[in-house]
Amino acid sequence: MVLLGSVTTISVVMAPFFPGEKKLSKFHEVFAKVTLFDLTDVKRAYARKHGLTTEQVDQHEQELKRYLTLCIMYPEVCLGMFSLVDNLWHEFVCHTPKYRQFCESIAGRFLDHIPTGSDAAQPLSSSGPSPRQQTIALYERHFGPMDRTLWR
């Protein structure tokens, strides 16, 4: 595993598993951009609505940004969000201009938020590993073990 330095306040452990340096540097580049995207107003609203401390909100932000990085880097994989962090994603989506800016400038496409149990999710996750299993595998490959208090 390679220990990367801090990008803002988030330290990252990533395992270089890609065939070729180019793909790995693309992952680092995308993750750095996602990490630096300012969510101050989203976090403030989220903390107020859910009665969370700054530390809790910062942890949720870190996990959401890791998840969104995986969504950007693996568009062909149906990833499942199954954590408290989903509430922060909902808040982010509700800040539509900010979410649109993120999707256009960082993701390069709109990142749909499709509820797991919905009809729209069925064709995406009908074969192979579940979206939850795929998220765990990719997350732990790139970032190490998930914090099970946040990812339940």
OpenMM code with the backbone's topology and positions (N, CA, C; nanometers):
from openmm import Vec3, app, unit

residues = "MET VAL LEU LEU GLY SER VAL THR THR ILE SER VAL VAL MET ALA PRO PHE PHE PRO GLY GLU LYS LYS LEU SER LYS PHE HIS GLU VAL PHE ALA LYS VAL THR LEU PHE ASP LEU THR ASP VAL LYS ARG ALA TYR ALA ARG LYS HIS GLY LEU THR THR GLU GLN VAL ASP GLN HIS GLU GLN GLU LEU LYS ARG TYR LEU THR LEU CYS ILE MET TYR PRO GLU VAL CYS LEU GLY MET PHE SER LEU VAL ASP ASN LEU TRP HIS GLU PHE VAL CYS HIS THR PRO LYS TYR ARG GLN PHE CYS GLU SER ILE ALA GLY ARG PHE LEU ASP HIS ILE PRO THR GLY SER ASP ALA ALA GLN PRO LEU SER SER SER GLY PRO SER PRO ARG GLN GLN THR ILE ALA LEU TYR GLU ARG HIS PHE GLY PRO MET ASP ARG THR LEU TRP ARG".split()
positions = [
    Vec3(0.0838, -0.1181, 0.0000),
    Vec3(0.0000, 0.0000, 0.0000),
    Vec3(0.0879, 0.1240, 0.0000),
    Vec3(0.0346, 0.2287, -0.0598),
    Vec3(0.1066, 0.3548, -0.0671),
    Vec3(0.0352, 0.4530, 0.0236),
    Vec3(0.1059, 0.5169, 0.1121),
    Vec3(0.0464, 0.6174, 0.1991),
    Vec3(0.0656, 0.7522, 0.1330),
    Vec3(-0.0437, 0.8169, 0.1010),
    Vec3(-0.0375, 0.9472, 0.0374),
    Vec3(-0.0441, 1.0542, 0.1443),
    Vec3(0.0121, 1.1677, 0.1160),
    Vec3(0.0063, 1.2794, 0.2093),
    Vec3(-0.1343, 1.3338, 0.2202),
    Vec3(-0.1545, 1.4241, 0.3103),
    Vec3(-0.2864, 1.4823, 0.3308),
    Vec3(-0.3224, 1.5755, 0.2161),
    Vec3(-0.4468, 1.5698, 0.1751),
    Vec3(-0.5035, 1.6644, 0.0810),
    Vec3(-0.6095, 1.7341, 0.1639),
    Vec3(-0.5921, 1.8607, 0.1890),
    Vec3(-0.6676, 1.9350, 0.2896),
    Vec3(-0.6572, 1.8559, 0.4196),
    Vec3(-0.7702, 1.8131, 0.4756),
    Vec3(-0.7622, 1.7443, 0.6045),
    Vec3(-0.7824, 1.5943, 0.5916),
    Vec3(-0.7855, 1.5423, 0.4706),
    Vec3(-0.8162, 1.4011, 0.4509),
    Vec3(-0.6902, 1.3259, 0.4128),
    Vec3(-0.6507, 1.2302, 0.4936),
    Vec3(-0.5380, 1.1439, 0.4602),
    Vec3(-0.5927, 1.0195, 0.3925),
    Vec3(-0.5188, 0.9682, 0.2971),
    Vec3(-0.5685, 0.8577, 0.2177),
    Vec3(-0.4658, 0.7463, 0.2097),
    Vec3(-0.5146, 0.6229, 0.2213),
    Vec3(-0.4301, 0.5074, 0.1955),
    Vec3(-0.4874, 0.4406, 0.0720),
    Vec3(-0.4036, 0.4215, -0.0293),
    Vec3(-0.4514, 0.3617, -0.1540),
    Vec3(-0.3597, 0.2485, -0.1940),
    Vec3(-0.4183, 0.1443, -0.2467),
    Vec3(-0.3404, 0.0304, -0.2940),
    Vec3(-0.3239, 0.0404, -0.4448),
    Vec3(-0.2019, 0.0444, -0.4945),
    Vec3(-0.1820, 0.0527, -0.6396),
    Vec3(-0.2069, -0.0828, -0.7042),
    Vec3(-0.3252, -0.0983, -0.7621),
    Vec3(-0.3586, -0.2280, -0.8217),
    Vec3(-0.3803, -0.2174, -0.9710),
    Vec3(-0.3835, -0.0958, -1.0240),
    Vec3(-0.4115, -0.0785, -1.1650),
    Vec3(-0.2960, -0.1262, -1.2504),
    Vec3(-0.3267, -0.1861, -1.3640),
    Vec3(-0.2192, -0.2173, -1.4579),
    Vec3(-0.1780, -0.0879, -1.5258),
    Vec3(-0.0666, -0.0368, -1.4889),
    Vec3(-0.0172, 0.0861, -1.5500),
    Vec3(-0.0298, 0.2060, -1.4593),
    Vec3(0.0717, 0.2857, -1.4638),
    Vec3(0.0801, 0.4069, -1.3812),
    Vec3(-0.0237, 0.5103, -1.4202),
    Vec3(-0.0616, 0.5146, -1.5487),
    Vec3(-0.1525, 0.6174, -1.5982),
    Vec3(-0.2886, 0.6118, -1.5270),
    Vec3(-0.3460, 0.4923, -1.5125),
    Vec3(-0.4764, 0.4776, -1.4480),
    Vec3(-0.4682, 0.5159, -1.3007),
    Vec3(-0.3594, 0.4772, -1.2348),
    Vec3(-0.3427, 0.5103, -1.0937),
    Vec3(-0.3328, 0.6609, -1.0759),
    Vec3(-0.2555, 0.7289, -1.1623),
    Vec3(-0.2473, 0.8732, -1.1465),
    Vec3(-0.3797, 0.9414, -1.1773),
    Vec3(-0.4581, 0.8856, -1.2671),
    Vec3(-0.5915, 0.9404, -1.2950),
    Vec3(-0.6783, 0.9296, -1.1696),
    Vec3(-0.6703, 0.8171, -1.1002),
    Vec3(-0.7463, 0.8006, -0.9758),
    Vec3(-0.7044, 0.9075, -0.8752),
    Vec3(-0.5751, 0.9257, -0.8574),
    Vec3(-0.5238, 1.0258, -0.7634),
    Vec3(-0.5705, 1.1653, -0.8025),
    Vec3(-0.5655, 1.1941, -0.9320),
    Vec3(-0.6072, 1.3252, -0.9824),
    Vec3(-0.7549, 1.3502, -0.9529),
    Vec3(-0.8385, 1.2528, -0.9828),
    Vec3(-0.9819, 1.2671, -0.9585),
    Vec3(-1.0085, 1.2802, -0.8090),
    Vec3(-0.9452, 1.1960, -0.7295),
    Vec3(-0.9683, 1.2014, -0.5856),
    Vec3(-0.9256, 1.3371, -0.5280),
    Vec3(-0.8168, 1.3911, -0.5752),
    Vec3(-0.7719, 1.5229, -0.5275),
    Vec3(-0.8755, 1.6304, -0.5618),
    Vec3(-0.9298, 1.6264, -0.6830),
    Vec3(-1.0309, 1.7248, -0.7229),
    Vec3(-1.1579, 1.7104, -0.6394),
    Vec3(-1.2009, 1.5871, -0.6183),
    Vec3(-1.3208, 1.5626, -0.5379),
    Vec3(-1.2972, 1.6129, -0.3952),
    Vec3(-1.1820, 1.5810, -0.3404),
    Vec3(-1.1491, 1.6196, -0.2032),
    Vec3(-1.1489, 1.7706, -0.1858),
    Vec3(-1.0992, 1.8427, -0.2846),
    Vec3(-1.0887, 1.9877, -0.2741),
    Vec3(-1.2193, 2.0621, -0.3041),
    Vec3(-1.3203, 1.9917, -0.3540),
    Vec3(-1.4472, 2.0580, -0.3857),
    Vec3(-1.5124, 2.1054, -0.2559),
    Vec3(-1.5460, 2.2325, -0.2511),
    Vec3(-1.5972, 2.2944, -0.1280),
    Vec3(-1.7448, 2.2622, -0.1038),
    Vec3(-1.7705, 2.2002, 0.0097),
    Vec3(-1.9078, 2.1672, 0.0492),
    Vec3(-1.9489, 2.2406, 0.1768),
    Vec3(-1.8874, 2.3528, 0.2060),
    Vec3(-1.9128, 2.4231, 0.3317),
    Vec3(-2.0609, 2.4504, 0.3549),
    Vec3(-2.1287, 2.5081, 0.2563),
    Vec3(-2.2708, 2.5406, 0.2748),
    Vec3(-2.3561, 2.4150, 0.2878),
    Vec3(-2.3232, 2.3105, 0.2144),
    Vec3(-2.3955, 2.1835, 0.2233),
    Vec3(-2.3763, 2.1230, 0.3621),
    Vec3(-2.2531, 2.1234, 0.4096),
    Vec3(-2.2211, 2.0669, 0.5414),
    Vec3(-2.2906, 2.1447, 0.6535),
    Vec3(-2.2967, 2.2743, 0.6413),
    Vec3(-2.3614, 2.3572, 0.7432),
    Vec3(-2.5099, 2.3200, 0.7534),
    Vec3(-2.5766, 2.3111, 0.6386),
    Vec3(-2.7193, 2.2750, 0.6375),
    Vec3(-2.7395, 2.1343, 0.6913),
    Vec3(-2.6524, 2.0442, 0.6514),
    Vec3(-2.6592, 1.9037, 0.6955),
    Vec3(-2.6426, 1.8929, 0.8473),
    Vec3(-2.5461, 1.9642, 0.9020),
    Vec3(-2.5221, 1.9612, 1.0468),
    Vec3(-2.6438, 2.0131, 1.1225),
    Vec3(-2.7026, 2.1219, 1.0747),
    Vec3(-2.8222, 2.1787, 1.1391),
    Vec3(-2.9383, 2.0801, 1.1364),
    Vec3(-2.9643, 2.0212, 1.0198),
    Vec3(-3.0789, 1.9298, 1.0051),
    Vec3(-3.0664, 1.8045, 1.0905),
    Vec3(-2.9440, 1.7549, 1.1057),
    Vec3(-2.9234, 1.6265, 1.1721),
    Vec3(-2.8615, 1.6387, 1.3111),
    Vec3(-2.8359, 1.7612, 1.3565),
    Vec3(-2.7805, 1.7824, 1.4897),
    Vec3(-2.6444, 1.7178, 1.5085),
    Vec3(-2.5583, 1.7298, 1.4079),
    Vec3(-2.4269, 1.6651, 1.4119),
    Vec3(-2.3169, 1.7645, 1.4462),
    Vec3(-2.2098, 1.7135, 1.5036),
    Vec3(-2.0929, 1.7962, 1.5340),
    Vec3(-2.0121, 1.8189, 1.4068),
    Vec3(-1.9228, 1.9155, 1.4124),
    Vec3(-1.8338, 1.9429, 1.2996),
    Vec3(-1.7505, 1.8201, 1.2670),
    Vec3(-1.7021, 1.7514, 1.3700),
    Vec3(-1.6213, 1.6307, 1.3481),
    Vec3(-1.7013, 1.5219, 1.2765),
    Vec3(-1.8257, 1.5007, 1.3171),
    Vec3(-1.9099, 1.3995, 1.2521),
    Vec3(-1.9349, 1.4357, 1.1057),
    Vec3(-1.9658, 1.5625, 1.0815),
    Vec3(-1.9930, 1.6071, 0.9442),
    Vec3(-1.8676, 1.5918, 0.8587),
    Vec3(-1.7516, 1.6241, 0.9141),
    Vec3(-1.6269, 1.6084, 0.8391),
    Vec3(-1.6010, 1.4620, 0.8046),
    Vec3(-1.6329, 1.3710, 0.8966),
    Vec3(-1.6180, 1.2268, 0.8674),
    Vec3(-1.7128, 1.1850, 0.7553),
    Vec3(-1.8352, 1.2317, 0.7605),
    Vec3(-1.9326, 1.1982, 0.6565),
    Vec3(-1.8884, 1.2546, 0.5217),
    Vec3(-1.8362, 1.3766, 0.5241),
    Vec3(-1.7868, 1.4363, 0.4001),
    Vec3(-1.6735, 1.3520, 0.3407),
    Vec3(-1.5808, 1.3106, 0.4239),
    Vec3(-1.4695, 1.2284, 0.3754),
    Vec3(-1.5216, 1.1009, 0.3093),
    Vec3(-1.6162, 1.0350, 0.3730),
    Vec3(-1.6696, 0.9105, 0.3183),
    Vec3(-1.7495, 0.9343, 0.1913),
    Vec3(-1.8282, 1.0408, 0.1877),
    Vec3(-1.9038, 1.0723, 0.0665),
    Vec3(-1.8088, 1.1006, -0.0498),
    Vec3(-1.7036, 1.1753, -0.0240),
    Vec3(-1.6101, 1.2082, -0.1307),
    Vec3(-1.5346, 1.0846, -0.1800),
    Vec3(-1.5075, 0.9928, -0.0921),
    Vec3(-1.4465, 0.8658, -0.1352),
    Vec3(-1.5440, 0.7896, -0.2239),
    Vec3(-1.6688, 0.7804, -0.1803),
    Vec3(-1.7713, 0.7101, -0.2574),
    Vec3(-1.7907, 0.7749, -0.3954),
    Vec3(-1.8018, 0.9075, -0.3991),
    Vec3(-1.8208, 0.9761, -0.5266),
    Vec3(-1.7015, 0.9573, -0.6190),
    Vec3(-1.5819, 0.9502, -0.5628),
    Vec3(-1.4627, 0.9219, -0.6441),
    Vec3(-1.4762, 0.7852, -0.7103),
    Vec3(-1.5226, 0.6872, -0.6349),
    Vec3(-1.5430, 0.5531, -0.6921),
    Vec3(-1.6485, 0.5579, -0.8020),
    Vec3(-1.7560, 0.6330, -0.7808),
    Vec3(-1.8605, 0.6456, -0.8831),
    Vec3(-1.8048, 0.7061, -1.0118),
    Vec3(-1.7181, 0.8046, -0.9973),
    Vec3(-1.6584, 0.8695, -1.1141),
    Vec3(-1.5643, 0.7745, -1.1867),
    Vec3(-1.4836, 0.7036, -1.1108),
    Vec3(-1.3804, 0.6187, -1.1708),
    Vec3(-1.4344, 0.4856, -1.2241),
    Vec3(-1.5495, 0.4426, -1.1760),
    Vec3(-1.6065, 0.3137, -1.2179),
    Vec3(-1.7501, 0.3328, -1.2668),
    Vec3(-1.7690, 0.4042, -1.3785),
    Vec3(-1.9052, 0.4308, -1.4263),
    Vec3(-1.9805, 0.3048, -1.4683),
    Vec3(-1.9083, 0.1992, -1.4997),
    Vec3(-1.9725, 0.0749, -1.5444),
    Vec3(-2.0175, -0.0139, -1.4284),
    Vec3(-1.9825, 0.0244, -1.3065),
    Vec3(-2.0140, -0.0578, -1.1888),
    Vec3(-2.1298, 0.0053, -1.1133),
    Vec3(-2.2252, -0.0773, -1.0740),
    Vec3(-2.3384, -0.0304, -0.9938),
    Vec3(-2.2956, -0.0332, -0.8468),
    Vec3(-2.2672, 0.0846, -0.7927),
    Vec3(-2.2230, 0.0953, -0.6539),
    Vec3(-2.3415, 0.1302, -0.5647),
    Vec3(-2.3438, 0.0719, -0.4473),
    Vec3(-2.4517, 0.0977, -0.3528),
    Vec3(-2.4062, 0.1866, -0.2392),
    Vec3(-2.4912, 0.2806, -0.2022),
    Vec3(-2.4651, 0.3655, -0.0860),
    Vec3(-2.5505, 0.3099, 0.0271),
    Vec3(-2.4887, 0.2698, 0.1339),
    Vec3(-2.5611, 0.2044, 0.2423),
    Vec3(-2.5111, 0.2535, 0.3766),
    Vec3(-2.5076, 0.3812, 0.3922),
    Vec3(-2.4518, 0.4325, 0.5161),
    Vec3(-2.5213, 0.5599, 0.5588),
    Vec3(-2.4825, 0.6047, 0.6768),
    Vec3(-2.5306, 0.7335, 0.7266),
    Vec3(-2.4918, 0.8457, 0.6306),
    Vec3(-2.3864, 0.8237, 0.5564),
    Vec3(-2.3329, 0.9228, 0.4637),
    Vec3(-2.4337, 0.9538, 0.3522),
    Vec3(-2.5247, 0.8627, 0.3262),
    Vec3(-2.6257, 0.8853, 0.2229),
    Vec3(-2.7065, 1.0110, 0.2531),
    Vec3(-2.7274, 1.0409, 0.3797),
    Vec3(-2.8009, 1.1628, 0.4154),
    Vec3(-2.7268, 1.2880, 0.3690),
    Vec3(-2.5944, 1.2852, 0.3751),
    Vec3(-2.5165, 1.3989, 0.3257),
    Vec3(-2.5274, 1.4078, 0.1743),
    Vec3(-2.5283, 1.2934, 0.1059),
    Vec3(-2.5454, 1.2961, -0.0396),
    Vec3(-2.6817, 1.3563, -0.0743),
    Vec3(-2.7866, 1.3186, 0.0004),
    Vec3(-2.9198, 1.3762, -0.0232),
    Vec3(-2.9147, 1.5282, -0.0087),
    Vec3(-2.8478, 1.5750, 0.0962),
    Vec3(-2.8362, 1.7198, 0.1173),
    Vec3(-2.7619, 1.7847, 0.0006),
    Vec3(-2.6569, 1.7209, -0.0460),
    Vec3(-2.5779, 1.7716, -0.1584),
    Vec3(-2.6654, 1.7812, -0.2838),
    Vec3(-2.7415, 1.6775, -0.3130),
    Vec3(-2.8292, 1.6769, -0.4302),
    Vec3(-2.9331, 1.7889, -0.4195),
    Vec3(-2.9795, 1.8165, -0.2981),
    Vec3(-3.0783, 1.9243, -0.2780),
    Vec3(-3.0194, 2.0627, -0.3025),
    Vec3(-2.8899, 2.0760, -0.2915),
    Vec3(-2.8208, 2.2003, -0.3278),
    Vec3(-2.7870, 2.1896, -0.4773),
    Vec3(-2.8925, 2.1902, -0.5591),
    Vec3(-2.8825, 2.1557, -0.7002),
    Vec3(-2.7746, 2.2325, -0.7773),
    Vec3(-2.7643, 2.3626, -0.7649),
    Vec3(-2.6591, 2.4311, -0.8419),
    Vec3(-2.5188, 2.3821, -0.8047),
    Vec3(-2.4963, 2.3580, -0.6763),
    Vec3(-2.3660, 2.3098, -0.6298),
    Vec3(-2.3425, 2.1676, -0.6810),
    Vec3(-2.4447, 2.0827, -0.6723),
    Vec3(-2.4320, 1.9447, -0.7187),
    Vec3(-2.4082, 1.9409, -0.8704),
    Vec3(-2.4807, 2.0242, -0.9432),
    Vec3(-2.4612, 2.0319, -1.0886),
    Vec3(-2.3177, 2.0755, -1.1205),
    Vec3(-2.2686, 2.1762, -1.0479),
    Vec3(-2.1312, 2.2231, -1.0684),
    Vec3(-2.0318, 2.1093, -1.0434),
    Vec3(-2.0520, 2.0350, -0.9360),
    Vec3(-1.9642, 1.9212, -0.9052),
    Vec3(-1.9680, 1.8192, -1.0186),
    Vec3(-2.0880, 1.7813, -1.0592),
    Vec3(-2.1021, 1.6792, -1.1634),
    Vec3(-2.0379, 1.7231, -1.2946),
    Vec3(-2.0607, 1.8476, -1.3333),
    Vec3(-2.0058, 1.8956, -1.4599),
    Vec3(-1.8548, 1.9155, -1.4537),
    Vec3(-1.8055, 1.9762, -1.3457),
    Vec3(-1.6641, 2.0122, -1.3421),
    Vec3(-1.5723, 1.9005, -1.2919),
    Vec3(-1.6227, 1.8130, -1.2080),
    Vec3(-1.5381, 1.7078, -1.1511),
    Vec3(-1.5695, 1.5718, -1.2134),
    Vec3(-1.6963, 1.5347, -1.2130),
    Vec3(-1.7348, 1.4016, -1.2623),
    Vec3(-1.7385, 1.3949, -1.4151),
    Vec3(-1.7672, 1.5064, -1.4781),
    Vec3(-1.7781, 1.5069, -1.6234),
    Vec3(-1.9101, 1.4514, -1.6737),
    Vec3(-1.9983, 1.4205, -1.5832),
    Vec3(-2.1322, 1.3714, -1.6168),
    Vec3(-2.2176, 1.3803, -1.4906),
    Vec3(-2.3484, 1.3719, -1.5081),
    Vec3(-2.4369, 1.3760, -1.3922),
    Vec3(-2.4300, 1.2414, -1.3211),
    Vec3(-2.4116, 1.2437, -1.1901),
    Vec3(-2.4104, 1.1204, -1.1094),
    Vec3(-2.5497, 1.1021, -1.0503),
    Vec3(-2.6244, 1.0096, -1.1084),
    Vec3(-2.7600, 0.9831, -1.0610),
    Vec3(-2.7590, 0.9242, -0.9207),
    Vec3(-2.8575, 0.9617, -0.8447),
    Vec3(-2.8792, 0.9008, -0.7134),
    Vec3(-3.0058, 0.8182, -0.7276),
    Vec3(-2.9884, 0.6873, -0.7386),
    Vec3(-3.1012, 0.5972, -0.7615),
    Vec3(-3.1214, 0.5128, -0.6361),
    Vec3(-3.2370, 0.5267, -0.5690),
    Vec3(-3.2612, 0.4458, -0.4489),
    Vec3(-3.2513, 0.2962, -0.4812),
    Vec3(-3.1837, 0.2224, -0.3953),
    Vec3(-3.1563, 0.0803, -0.4183),
    Vec3(-3.2810, -0.0014, -0.4462),
    Vec3(-3.3886, 0.0220, -0.3748),
    Vec3(-3.5094, -0.0582, -0.3921),
    Vec3(-3.5978, -0.0162, -0.5075),
    Vec3(-3.5615, 0.0879, -0.5794),
    Vec3(-3.6486, 0.1391, -0.6856),
    Vec3(-3.6424, 0.0505, -0.8099),
    Vec3(-3.7438, 0.0644, -0.8933),
    Vec3(-3.7478, -0.0101, -1.0194),
    Vec3(-3.6294, 0.0272, -1.1088),
    Vec3(-3.5869, 0.1520, -1.1039),
    Vec3(-3.4755, 0.1976, -1.1880),
    Vec3(-3.3452, 0.1283, -1.1507),
    Vec3(-3.3326, 0.0847, -1.0269),
    Vec3(-3.2087, 0.0209, -0.9817),
    Vec3(-3.2015, -0.1258, -1.0212),
    Vec3(-3.3146, -0.1892, -1.0460),
    Vec3(-3.3163, -0.3331, -1.0726),
    Vec3(-3.2312, -0.3757, -1.1915),
    Vec3(-3.2432, -0.3118, -1.3081),
    Vec3(-3.1599, -0.3551, -1.4212),
    Vec3(-3.0109, -0.3313, -1.3964),
    Vec3(-2.9776, -0.2341, -1.3127),
    Vec3(-2.8385, -0.2011, -1.2855),
    Vec3(-2.7703, -0.3036, -1.1958),
    Vec3(-2.8494, -0.3714, -1.1135),
    Vec3(-2.7894, -0.4586, -1.0120),
    Vec3(-2.8423, -0.6012, -1.0157),
    Vec3(-2.8988, -0.6430, -1.1281),
    Vec3(-2.9648, -0.7726, -1.1324),
    Vec3(-2.8715, -0.8923, -1.1450),
    Vec3(-2.7483, -0.8713, -1.1912),
    Vec3(-2.6584, -0.9862, -1.2036),
    Vec3(-2.5243, -0.9561, -1.1382),
    Vec3(-2.4584, -1.0600, -1.0942),
    Vec3(-2.3269, -1.0435, -1.0332),
    Vec3(-2.3347, -0.9983, -0.8892),
    Vec3(-2.2221, -0.9491, -0.8377),
    Vec3(-2.2201, -0.9051, -0.6981),
    Vec3(-2.3182, -0.7905, -0.6752),
    Vec3(-2.3705, -0.7811, -0.5552),
    Vec3(-2.4655, -0.6743, -0.5226),
    Vec3(-2.3945, -0.5392, -0.5245),
    Vec3(-2.4700, -0.4319, -0.5409),
    Vec3(-2.4088, -0.2989, -0.5346),
    Vec3(-2.3319, -0.2778, -0.4035),
    Vec3(-2.3835, -0.3293, -0.2940),
    Vec3(-2.3156, -0.3182, -0.1649),
    Vec3(-2.1799, -0.3885, -0.1693),
    Vec3(-2.1786, -0.5115, -0.2213),
    Vec3(-2.0529, -0.5879, -0.2306),
    Vec3(-1.9512, -0.5178, -0.3205),
    Vec3(-2.0002, -0.4612, -0.4303),
    Vec3(-1.9094, -0.3914, -0.5217),
    Vec3(-1.8505, -0.2663, -0.4563),
    Vec3(-1.9329, -0.1946, -0.3817),
    Vec3(-1.8843, -0.0756, -0.3120),
    Vec3(-1.7774, -0.1136, -0.2102),
    Vec3(-1.8038, -0.2154, -0.1304),
    Vec3(-1.7075, -0.2588, -0.0284),
    Vec3(-1.5757, -0.2989, -0.0938),
    Vec3(-1.5836, -0.3787, -0.2001),
    Vec3(-1.4613, -0.4265, -0.2654),
    Vec3(-1.3769, -0.3115, -0.3203),
    Vec3(-1.4392, -0.2204, -0.3918),
    Vec3(-1.3643, -0.1088, -0.4502),
    Vec3(-1.3161, -0.0116, -0.3424),
    Vec3(-1.4010, 0.0154, -0.2450),
    Vec3(-1.3619, 0.1063, -0.1368),
    Vec3(-1.2377, 0.0522, -0.0655),
    Vec3(-1.2432, -0.0739, -0.0256),
    Vec3(-1.1329, -0.1302, 0.0519),
    Vec3(-1.0075, -0.1489, -0.0326),
    Vec3(-1.0230, -0.1669, -0.1612),
    Vec3(-0.9078, -0.1761, -0.2507),
    Vec3(-0.8343, -0.0418, -0.2564),
    Vec3(-0.9096, 0.0663, -0.2572),
    Vec3(-0.8508, 0.1991, -0.2722),
    Vec3(-0.8214, 0.2703, -0.1404),
    Vec3(-0.9067, 0.2517, -0.0415),
    Vec3(-0.8966, 0.3329, 0.0797),
    Vec3(-0.8701, 0.2525, 0.2063),
    Vec3(-0.8641, 0.1208, 0.1969),
    Vec3(-0.8458, 0.0395, 0.3166),
    Vec3(-0.9799, 0.0053, 0.3783),
    Vec3(-0.9794, -0.0534, 0.4980),
    Vec3(-1.1052, -0.0976, 0.5607),
    Vec3(-1.2025, 0.0162, 0.5831),
    Vec3(-1.3310, -0.0144, 0.5623),
    Vec3(-1.4363, 0.0835, 0.5851),
    Vec3(-1.4567, 0.1025, 0.7345),
    Vec3(-1.4957, 0.2202, 0.7730),
    Vec3(-1.5344, 0.2477, 0.9111),
    Vec3(-1.6764, 0.1932, 0.9280),
    Vec3(-1.6893, 0.0804, 0.9937),
    Vec3(-1.8192, 0.0128, 1.0047),
    Vec3(-1.9207, 0.0891, 1.0903),
    Vec3(-1.8737, 0.1905, 1.1644),
    Vec3(-1.9703, 0.2731, 1.2377),
    Vec3(-2.0432, 0.3676, 1.1433),
    Vec3(-1.9803, 0.3993, 1.0295),
    Vec3(-2.0429, 0.4866, 0.9307),
    Vec3(-2.1066, 0.4075, 0.8170),
    Vec3(-2.0464, 0.2971, 0.7808),
    Vec3(-2.0960, 0.2134, 0.6713),
    Vec3(-2.1628, 0.0908, 0.7324),
    Vec3(-2.2951, 0.0929, 0.7423),
    Vec3(-2.3693, -0.0195, 0.8011),
    Vec3(-2.4593, -0.0818, 0.6978),
] * unit.nanometer
topology = app.Topology()
chain = topology.addChain("A")
for resn in residues:
    res = topology.addResidue(resn, chain)
    for name in ("N", "CA", "C"):
        topology.addAtom(name, app.Element.getBySymbol(name[0]), res)
